[in-house]
Amino acid sequence: MVLAAVFAWLAVVVTLTAFMFEPFLLTLALLFGVVAYFMWYQASGRLAQRVYRAVENQARHDEGRTERGGFGAGPRETRGERARRGGFSGRRRRRNTRQQRERTRGGVVNQSTVTPTQAYDILDIEPGVEEPAIKRAYREKVKDVHPDTETGSEEAFKQVNEAYERLTN
């Protein structure tokens, strides 16, 4: 309320100054007046009352509905309303599993051609090591064989990836 009073006082002083000296200052006085009004409106609690009244009216209007959103979300649409609008049909999307990522365009799951023994040889590690060691070896090997490097090749890169996937499945 104090800030609203200060801005109101500034609006009055600038208005009087504008009438005496410079009419252009009326725009500044108008801005001070608007700021003072909105600060008073919020500080007096009238803004909160208006918002609560609007929320209560909306709740009364939506009383017949069974599905509602949370605070600020507004009422949710029913599946029928969503379908009429052409939105989400209500079917749940499948999670992106590793098997789904491995599917080829023909719908067949890729089968690895690398045996576990070959995979250990490709990554240059001993059989039976823990997964963190496999991950470290994979990262080091990928740096060497990546197609963007001078010594790398696409085929070797594919083999390293296939070996890593074989050992981590």
Secondary structure by P-SEA (a helix, b strand, c coil): caaaaaaaaaaaaaaaaaacccccaaaaaaaaaaaaaaaaaaaaaaaaaaaaaaaaaaaaaaccccccccccccccccaaaaaaaccccccccccccccccccccccccccccccaaaaaaaacccccccaaaaaaaaaaaaaacccccccccaaaaaaaaaaaaaaac
